[in-house]
Amino acid sequence: MATMIPMMRVRDVEATLLWYESLGFVRLGVNQEEGSEMDWAYASYDGAEVMFNAGGTASAVQRREVDLYIVVTDIEASFAKLPPDAEVVEGIHETFYGMREFIVRDPNRYWLSFGQNPGAGAAGGEG
């Protein structure tokens, strides 16, 4: 079985990691040589994993080339974890493809979507 973990190039790895932690992501690992900036980080959110690598560029575009999509079992609980200053692109809504989801924009302007399958409420079901 293969596992795919996105690695996103970002301008400031530490600031990006701190932002993701404010959403409820858990830090799994970092690389930071003594006296230098953090250049790599690894985090997870309820089993979904992502890595951040230094070297990304700033962006002012509406939407970057890649979005992250995390399937959760309790969309309301995930939405409630958002910090007050989170940039919500779309609040909780029903999609044409049958998911309940919301979208936030991270500090690098990547969209991060959280989606819940129908019938997969907090009390049970596959996420």
OpenMM code with the backbone's topology and positions (N, CA, C; nanometers):
from openmm import Vec3, app, unit

residues = "MET ALA THR MET ILE PRO MET MET ARG VAL ARG ASP VAL GLU ALA THR LEU LEU TRP TYR GLU SER LEU GLY PHE VAL ARG LEU GLY VAL ASN GLN GLU GLU GLY SER GLU MET ASP TRP ALA TYR ALA SER TYR ASP GLY ALA GLU VAL MET PHE ASN ALA GLY GLY THR ALA SER ALA VAL GLN ARG ARG GLU VAL ASP LEU TYR ILE VAL VAL THR ASP ILE GLU ALA SER PHE ALA LYS LEU PRO PRO ASP ALA GLU VAL VAL GLU GLY ILE HIS GLU THR PHE TYR GLY MET ARG GLU PHE ILE VAL ARG ASP PRO ASN ARG TYR TRP LEU SER PHE GLY GLN ASN PRO GLY ALA GLY ALA ALA GLY GLY GLU GLY".split()
positions = [
    Vec3(0.0839, -0.1179, 0.0000),
    Vec3(0.0000, 0.0000, 0.0000),
    Vec3(0.0883, 0.1242, 0.0000),
    Vec3(0.0640, 0.2146, -0.0889),
    Vec3(0.1396, 0.3394, -0.0962),
    Vec3(0.0660, 0.4506, -0.0210),
    Vec3(0.1419, 0.5449, 0.0280),
    Vec3(0.0863, 0.6629, 0.0937),
    Vec3(0.1434, 0.7853, 0.0255),
    Vec3(0.0582, 0.8826, -0.0036),
    Vec3(0.1050, 1.0072, -0.0630),
    Vec3(0.0952, 1.1178, 0.0416),
    Vec3(0.2056, 1.1873, 0.0634),
    Vec3(0.2082, 1.2995, 0.1571),
    Vec3(0.2530, 1.4225, 0.0796),
    Vec3(0.1661, 1.5217, 0.0655),
    Vec3(0.2063, 1.6420, -0.0076),
    Vec3(0.3198, 1.7148, 0.0647),
    Vec3(0.4141, 1.7680, -0.0132),
    Vec3(0.5185, 1.8539, 0.0402),
    Vec3(0.5051, 1.9874, -0.0315),
    Vec3(0.4751, 2.0897, 0.0457),
    Vec3(0.4496, 2.2220, -0.0102),
    Vec3(0.5686, 2.3127, 0.0161),
    Vec3(0.6107, 2.3820, -0.0873),
    Vec3(0.7181, 2.4795, -0.0725),
    Vec3(0.6565, 2.6104, -0.0244),
    Vec3(0.7089, 2.6621, 0.0870),
    Vec3(0.6554, 2.7824, 0.1492),
    Vec3(0.7682, 2.8796, 0.1803),
    Vec3(0.7341, 3.0060, 0.1948),
    Vec3(0.8356, 3.1081, 0.2245),
    Vec3(0.8916, 3.0940, 0.3651),
    Vec3(0.8047, 3.0713, 0.4635),
    Vec3(0.8457, 3.0674, 0.6029),
    Vec3(0.7882, 2.9395, 0.6646),
    Vec3(0.8730, 2.8384, 0.6777),
    Vec3(0.8284, 2.7076, 0.7265),
    Vec3(0.7745, 2.7183, 0.8690),
    Vec3(0.8454, 2.7878, 0.9561),
    Vec3(0.8027, 2.7955, 1.0958),
    Vec3(0.6679, 2.8668, 1.1099),
    Vec3(0.6503, 2.9790, 1.0422),
    Vec3(0.5224, 3.0511, 1.0489),
    Vec3(0.4094, 2.9665, 0.9922),
    Vec3(0.4373, 2.8937, 0.8848),
    Vec3(0.3361, 2.8065, 0.8246),
    Vec3(0.2982, 2.6957, 0.9215),
    Vec3(0.3975, 2.6322, 0.9830),
    Vec3(0.3708, 2.5256, 1.0788),
    Vec3(0.2884, 2.5777, 1.1964),
    Vec3(0.3222, 2.6932, 1.2482),
    Vec3(0.2464, 2.7506, 1.3603),
    Vec3(0.1013, 2.7765, 1.3209),
    Vec3(0.0787, 2.8233, 1.1983),
    Vec3(-0.0581, 2.8472, 1.1515),
    Vec3(-0.1347, 2.7154, 1.1446),
    Vec3(-0.0744, 2.6121, 1.0877),
    Vec3(-0.1410, 2.4825, 1.0780),
    Vec3(-0.1672, 2.4253, 1.2179),
    Vec3(-0.0753, 2.4455, 1.3102),
    Vec3(-0.0984, 2.4007, 1.4478),
    Vec3(-0.2172, 2.4738, 1.5096),
    Vec3(-0.2385, 2.5998, 1.4735),
    Vec3(-0.3535, 2.6741, 1.5276),
    Vec3(-0.4857, 2.6150, 1.4803),
    Vec3(-0.4846, 2.5388, 1.3701),
    Vec3(-0.6045, 2.4712, 1.3210),
    Vec3(-0.6260, 2.3361, 1.3879),
    Vec3(-0.5255, 2.2864, 1.4580),
    Vec3(-0.5351, 2.1560, 1.5215),
    Vec3(-0.4383, 2.0531, 1.4665),
    Vec3(-0.3523, 2.0918, 1.3721),
    Vec3(-0.2495, 2.0004, 1.3227),
    Vec3(-0.1489, 1.9741, 1.4344),
    Vec3(-0.0882, 1.8571, 1.4318),
    Vec3(0.0110, 1.8178, 1.5309),
    Vec3(0.1474, 1.8098, 1.4629),
    Vec3(0.2451, 1.8714, 1.5235),
    Vec3(0.3830, 1.8700, 1.4726),
    Vec3(0.4408, 1.7300, 1.4882),
    Vec3(0.4879, 1.6730, 1.3771),
    Vec3(0.5496, 1.5401, 1.3811),
    Vec3(0.7008, 1.5475, 1.3724),
    Vec3(0.7541, 1.6542, 1.3125),
    Vec3(0.8983, 1.6673, 1.3001),
    Vec3(0.9357, 1.7976, 1.2334),
    Vec3(1.0562, 1.8432, 1.2607),
    Vec3(1.1096, 1.9645, 1.1976),
    Vec3(1.2587, 1.9460, 1.1728),
    Vec3(1.3110, 2.0267, 1.0837),
    Vec3(1.4555, 2.0363, 1.0655),
    Vec3(1.4933, 2.1827, 1.0808),
    Vec3(1.5826, 2.2074, 1.1776),
    Vec3(1.6310, 2.3432, 1.2011),
    Vec3(1.7706, 2.3341, 1.2578),
    Vec3(1.8661, 2.3681, 1.1747),
    Vec3(2.0051, 2.3679, 1.2193),
    Vec3(2.0254, 2.4825, 1.3183),
    Vec3(2.1132, 2.4624, 1.4132),
    Vec3(2.1392, 2.5653, 1.5137),
    Vec3(2.1768, 2.6975, 1.4463),
    Vec3(2.1102, 2.8036, 1.4868),
    Vec3(2.1391, 2.9361, 1.4335),
    Vec3(2.0769, 2.9656, 1.2985),
    Vec3(1.9930, 2.8762, 1.2475),
    Vec3(1.9303, 2.9018, 1.1171),
    Vec3(1.7790, 2.8853, 1.1284),
    Vec3(1.7112, 2.9228, 1.0219),
    Vec3(1.5662, 2.9118, 1.0182),
    Vec3(1.5233, 2.7679, 0.9934),
    Vec3(1.4043, 2.7353, 1.0389),
    Vec3(1.3466, 2.6045, 1.0127),
    Vec3(1.3299, 2.5907, 0.8615),
    Vec3(1.3769, 2.4775, 0.8045),
    Vec3(1.3666, 2.4617, 0.6590),
    Vec3(1.2781, 2.3450, 0.6156),
    Vec3(1.2236, 2.2709, 0.7144),
    Vec3(1.1347, 2.1591, 0.6827),
    Vec3(1.0504, 2.1287, 0.8050),
    Vec3(0.9237, 2.0917, 0.7815),
    Vec3(0.8362, 2.0514, 0.8912),
    Vec3(0.7383, 1.9468, 0.8410),
    Vec3(0.6890, 1.8671, 0.9335),
    Vec3(0.6000, 1.7559, 0.9052),
    Vec3(0.4886, 1.7618, 1.0083),
    Vec3(0.3617, 1.7594, 0.9639),
    Vec3(0.2485, 1.7717, 1.0557),
    Vec3(0.1347, 1.6809, 1.0116),
    Vec3(0.0425, 1.6551, 1.1067),
    Vec3(-0.0735, 1.5721, 1.0740),
    Vec3(-0.1996, 1.6296, 1.1365),
    Vec3(-0.3112, 1.5923, 1.0762),
    Vec3(-0.4430, 1.6295, 1.1266),
    Vec3(-0.5287, 1.5045, 1.1201),
    Vec3(-0.5474, 1.4395, 1.2331),
    Vec3(-0.6313, 1.3201, 1.2408),
    Vec3(-0.5942, 1.2171, 1.1339),
    Vec3(-0.4653, 1.1953, 1.1156),
    Vec3(-0.4178, 1.0957, 1.0200),
    Vec3(-0.3778, 1.1511, 0.8846),
    Vec3(-0.4271, 1.2697, 0.8477),
    Vec3(-0.3856, 1.3338, 0.7217),
    Vec3(-0.2511, 1.4024, 0.7465),
    Vec3(-0.1565, 1.3851, 0.6547),
    Vec3(-0.0225, 1.4380, 0.6759),
    Vec3(0.0187, 1.5343, 0.5650),
    Vec3(0.1049, 1.6282, 0.6016),
    Vec3(0.1585, 1.7258, 0.5074),
    Vec3(0.2994, 1.7639, 0.5525),
    Vec3(0.3851, 1.7965, 0.4552),
    Vec3(0.5193, 1.8454, 0.4855),
    Vec3(0.5353, 1.9835, 0.4226),
    Vec3(0.6168, 2.0654, 0.4870),
    Vec3(0.6472, 2.1990, 0.4371),
    Vec3(0.7977, 2.2085, 0.4176),
    Vec3(0.8386, 2.2649, 0.3055),
    Vec3(0.9792, 2.2767, 0.2727),
    Vec3(1.0080, 2.4225, 0.2379),
    Vec3(1.1246, 2.4709, 0.2769),
    Vec3(1.1646, 2.6085, 0.2484),
    Vec3(1.1840, 2.6280, 0.0988),
    Vec3(1.1786, 2.7510, 0.0554),
    Vec3(1.2075, 2.7835, -0.0832),
    Vec3(1.0874, 2.8278, -0.1634),
    Vec3(0.9710, 2.8356, -0.1008),
    Vec3(0.8524, 2.8830, -0.1720),
    Vec3(0.8573, 3.0329, -0.1926),
    Vec3(0.7757, 3.0800, -0.2825),
    Vec3(0.7707, 3.2226, -0.3123),
    Vec3(0.6383, 3.2817, -0.2665),
    Vec3(0.6394, 3.4114, -0.2452),
    Vec3(0.5171, 3.4824, -0.2073),
    Vec3(0.4196, 3.4790, -0.3243),
    Vec3(0.2932, 3.4910, -0.2920),
    Vec3(0.1918, 3.4898, -0.3963),
    Vec3(0.0780, 3.5819, -0.3575),
    Vec3(0.0260, 3.6528, -0.4560),
    Vec3(-0.0904, 3.7384, -0.4351),
    Vec3(-0.2096, 3.6863, -0.5144),
    Vec3(-0.1958, 3.5683, -0.5739),
    Vec3(-0.3041, 3.5148, -0.6563),
    Vec3(-0.4226, 3.4748, -0.5700),
    Vec3(-0.5382, 3.4678, -0.6301),
    Vec3(-0.6601, 3.4263, -0.5611),
    Vec3(-0.6483, 3.2831, -0.5095),
    Vec3(-0.5887, 3.1959, -0.5909),
    Vec3(-0.5802, 3.0541, -0.5566),
    Vec3(-0.4516, 2.9970, -0.6144),
    Vec3(-0.3769, 2.9223, -0.5343),
    Vec3(-0.2519, 2.8627, -0.5791),
    Vec3(-0.2786, 2.7407, -0.6662),
    Vec3(-0.1719, 2.6793, -0.7157),
    Vec3(-0.1816, 2.5668, -0.8088),
    Vec3(-0.2292, 2.4378, -0.7442),
    Vec3(-0.2155, 2.4268, -0.6132),
    Vec3(-0.2504, 2.3038, -0.5421),
    Vec3(-0.3395, 2.3394, -0.4240),
    Vec3(-0.4440, 2.2595, -0.4029),
    Vec3(-0.5274, 2.2697, -0.2835),
    Vec3(-0.5051, 2.1440, -0.2010),
    Vec3(-0.5226, 2.1539, -0.0713),
    Vec3(-0.5232, 2.0366, 0.0152),
    Vec3(-0.6679, 2.0074, 0.0512),
    Vec3(-0.7065, 1.8804, 0.0511),
    Vec3(-0.8432, 1.8404, 0.0840),
    Vec3(-0.8348, 1.7333, 0.1924),
    Vec3(-0.8939, 1.7620, 0.3074),
    Vec3(-0.8909, 1.6706, 0.4206),
    Vec3(-1.0330, 1.6224, 0.4466),
    Vec3(-1.0540, 1.4919, 0.4423),
    Vec3(-1.1842, 1.4339, 0.4717),
    Vec3(-1.1896, 1.4075, 0.6223),
    Vec3(-1.2913, 1.4625, 0.6877),
    Vec3(-1.3081, 1.4500, 0.8324),
    Vec3(-1.4428, 1.3853, 0.8639),
    Vec3(-1.4597, 1.3417, 0.9866),
    Vec3(-1.5863, 1.2807, 1.0263),
    Vec3(-1.6799, 1.3799, 1.0951),
    Vec3(-1.6292, 1.4971, 1.1355),
    Vec3(-1.7129, 1.5962, 1.2030),
    Vec3(-1.6752, 1.7357, 1.1534),
    Vec3(-1.7448, 1.7802, 1.0504),
    Vec3(-1.7131, 1.9081, 0.9868),
    Vec3(-1.7316, 2.0255, 1.0831),
    Vec3(-1.8355, 2.0192, 1.1660),
    Vec3(-1.8601, 2.1284, 1.2602),
    Vec3(-1.7471, 2.1406, 1.3621),
    Vec3(-1.6976, 2.0271, 1.4117),
    Vec3(-1.5874, 2.0296, 1.5078),
    Vec3(-1.4609, 2.0862, 1.4434),
    Vec3(-1.4346, 2.0489, 1.3190),
    Vec3(-1.3177, 2.1026, 1.2485),
    Vec3(-1.3317, 2.2530, 1.2278),
    Vec3(-1.4518, 2.2982, 1.1919),
    Vec3(-1.4754, 2.4414, 1.1708),
    Vec3(-1.4586, 2.5173, 1.3028),
    Vec3(-1.5045, 2.4575, 1.4127),
    Vec3(-1.4955, 2.5225, 1.5441),
    Vec3(-1.3507, 2.5410, 1.5887),
    Vec3(-1.2576, 2.4604, 1.5366),
    Vec3(-1.1156, 2.4714, 1.5734),
    Vec3(-1.0461, 2.5901, 1.5063),
    Vec3(-1.1113, 2.6499, 1.4066),
    Vec3(-1.0461, 2.7598, 1.3355),
    Vec3(-1.0172, 2.8759, 1.4293),
    Vec3(-0.8979, 2.9338, 1.4190),
    Vec3(-0.8708, 3.0532, 1.4993),
    Vec3(-0.9544, 3.1704, 1.4473),
    Vec3(-0.9816, 3.2693, 1.5323),
    Vec3(-1.0676, 3.3812, 1.4915),
    Vec3(-1.0174, 3.4572, 1.3691),
    Vec3(-0.8870, 3.4582, 1.3464),
    Vec3(-0.8327, 3.5333, 1.2332),
    Vec3(-0.8157, 3.4489, 1.1063),
    Vec3(-0.8671, 3.3263, 1.1068),
    Vec3(-0.8552, 3.2409, 0.9869),
    Vec3(-0.9298, 3.3047, 0.8707),
    Vec3(-0.8702, 3.3009, 0.7533),
    Vec3(-0.9341, 3.3548, 0.6328),
    Vec3(-1.0232, 3.2460, 0.5726),
    Vec3(-1.1513, 3.2537, 0.6018),
    Vec3(-1.2472, 3.1565, 0.5524),
    Vec3(-1.2867, 3.1960, 0.4106),
    Vec3(-1.2588, 3.1090, 0.3148),
    Vec3(-1.2953, 3.1328, 0.1752),
    Vec3(-1.4424, 3.0989, 0.1553),
    Vec3(-1.4849, 2.9851, 0.2102),
    Vec3(-1.6243, 2.9426, 0.2057),
    Vec3(-1.6569, 2.8758, 0.3384),
    Vec3(-1.7677, 2.9161, 0.4008),
    Vec3(-1.8129, 2.8526, 0.5238),
    Vec3(-1.8682, 2.7142, 0.4933),
    Vec3(-1.9195, 2.6478, 0.5959),
    Vec3(-1.9746, 2.5135, 0.5782),
    Vec3(-2.0900, 2.5197, 0.4785),
    Vec3(-2.0821, 2.4328, 0.3779),
    Vec3(-2.1844, 2.4289, 0.2732),
    Vec3(-2.1918, 2.2890, 0.2133),
    Vec3(-2.3001, 2.2639, 0.1420),
    Vec3(-2.3176, 2.1377, 0.0692),
    Vec3(-2.2616, 2.1572, -0.0713),
    Vec3(-2.1938, 2.0558, -0.1237),
    Vec3(-2.1370, 2.0651, -0.2576),
    Vec3(-2.2193, 1.9839, -0.3568),
    Vec3(-2.1991, 2.0102, -0.4848),
    Vec3(-2.2695, 1.9351, -0.5888),
    Vec3(-2.2260, 1.7886, -0.5906),
    Vec3(-2.1078, 1.7574, -0.5339),
    Vec3(-2.0587, 1.6201, -0.5329),
    Vec3(-2.0883, 1.5489, -0.4016),
    Vec3(-2.1769, 1.6068, -0.3200),
    Vec3(-2.2293, 1.5368, -0.2044),
    Vec3(-2.1537, 1.5523, -0.0745),
    Vec3(-2.0526, 1.6375, -0.0688),
    Vec3(-1.9775, 1.6579, 0.0549),
    Vec3(-2.0291, 1.7824, 0.1262),
    Vec3(-2.0126, 1.7843, 0.2576),
    Vec3(-2.0274, 1.9077, 0.3356),
    Vec3(-1.8854, 1.9550, 0.3595),
    Vec3(-1.8579, 2.0796, 0.3305),
    Vec3(-1.7198, 2.1247, 0.3432),
    Vec3(-1.7098, 2.2726, 0.3752),
    Vec3(-1.5890, 2.3130, 0.4138),
    Vec3(-1.5537, 2.4548, 0.4234),
    Vec3(-1.4111, 2.4686, 0.3732),
    Vec3(-1.3755, 2.5909, 0.3368),
    Vec3(-1.2431, 2.6175, 0.2794),
    Vec3(-1.1808, 2.7368, 0.3511),
    Vec3(-1.0545, 2.7218, 0.3903),
    Vec3(-0.9767, 2.8329, 0.4457),
    Vec3(-0.8513, 2.8516, 0.3603),
    Vec3(-0.7943, 2.9709, 0.3697),
    Vec3(-0.6710, 3.0004, 0.2959),
    Vec3(-0.5572, 3.0109, 0.3968),
    Vec3(-0.4468, 2.9400, 0.3691),
    Vec3(-0.3329, 2.9451, 0.4612),
    Vec3(-0.2494, 3.0701, 0.4324),
    Vec3(-0.1475, 3.0976, 0.5134),
    Vec3(-0.0675, 3.2194, 0.4952),
    Vec3(0.0066, 3.2255, 0.3613),
    Vec3(0.0200, 3.1125, 0.2929),
    Vec3(0.0871, 3.1072, 0.1630),
    Vec3(-0.0128, 3.1143, 0.0479),
    Vec3(-0.1399, 3.1337, 0.0809),
    Vec3(-0.2520, 3.1466, -0.0124),
    Vec3(-0.2956, 3.0130, -0.0729),
    Vec3(-0.2535, 2.9025, -0.0126),
    Vec3(-0.3054, 2.7723, -0.0527),
    Vec3(-0.4427, 2.7533, 0.0107),
    Vec3(-0.5350, 2.6930, -0.0642),
    Vec3(-0.6660, 2.6606, -0.0090),
    Vec3(-0.6575, 2.5277, 0.0628),
    Vec3(-0.7186, 2.5228, 0.1804),
    Vec3(-0.7261, 2.4021, 0.2607),
    Vec3(-0.8745, 2.3733, 0.2820),
    Vec3(-0.9239, 2.2674, 0.2171),
    Vec3(-1.0645, 2.2303, 0.2273),
    Vec3(-1.0802, 2.1161, 0.3256),
    Vec3(-1.1816, 2.1253, 0.4078),
    Vec3(-1.2210, 2.0177, 0.4983),
    Vec3(-1.3553, 1.9688, 0.4499),
    Vec3(-1.3693, 1.8379, 0.4268),
    Vec3(-1.4942, 1.7831, 0.3769),
    Vec3(-1.5406, 1.6637, 0.4579),
    Vec3(-1.6724, 1.6510, 0.4698),
    Vec3(-1.7327, 1.5381, 0.5399),
    Vec3(-1.8249, 1.4648, 0.4453),
    Vec3(-1.8081, 1.3316, 0.4366),
    Vec3(-1.8978, 1.2488, 0.3558),
    Vec3(-2.0365, 1.2471, 0.4186),
    Vec3(-2.1411, 1.2421, 0.3371),
    Vec3(-2.2764, 1.2324, 0.3922),
    Vec3(-2.2887, 1.1077, 0.4796),
    Vec3(-2.3559, 1.1197, 0.5899),
    Vec3(-2.3765, 1.0057, 0.6783),
    Vec3(-2.2575, 0.9718, 0.7648),
    Vec3(-2.1487, 1.0503, 0.7559),
    Vec3(-2.0289, 1.0221, 0.8369),
    Vec3(-2.0190, 1.1237, 0.9483),
    Vec3(-2.1244, 1.1349, 1.0269),
    Vec3(-2.1275, 1.2312, 1.1363),
    Vec3(-2.0309, 1.1947, 1.2465),
    Vec3(-2.0273, 1.2797, 1.3466),
    Vec3(-1.9348, 1.2614, 1.4586),
    Vec3(-1.9602, 1.1314, 1.5331),
    Vec3(-2.0823, 1.0762, 1.5239),
    Vec3(-2.1137, 0.9553, 1.5983),
    Vec3(-2.0638, 0.8283, 1.5296),
    Vec3(-2.0204, 0.8387, 1.4047),
    Vec3(-1.9694, 0.7183, 1.3381),
    Vec3(-1.9648, 0.7333, 1.1901),
    Vec3(-1.9242, 0.6293, 1.1224),
    Vec3(-1.9154, 0.6302, 0.9762),
    Vec3(-1.7741, 0.6548, 0.9308),
    Vec3(-1.7467, 0.6216, 0.8077),
    Vec3(-1.6155, 0.6438, 0.7493),
    Vec3(-1.5979, 0.7911, 0.7198),
    Vec3(-1.4750, 0.8416, 0.7337),
    Vec3(-1.4472, 0.9816, 0.7061),
    Vec3(-1.3895, 0.9929, 0.5757),
] * unit.nanometer
topology = app.Topology()
chain = topology.addChain("A")
for resn in residues:
    res = topology.addResidue(resn, chain)
    for name in ("N", "CA", "C"):
        topology.addAtom(name, app.Element.getBySymbol(name[0]), res)
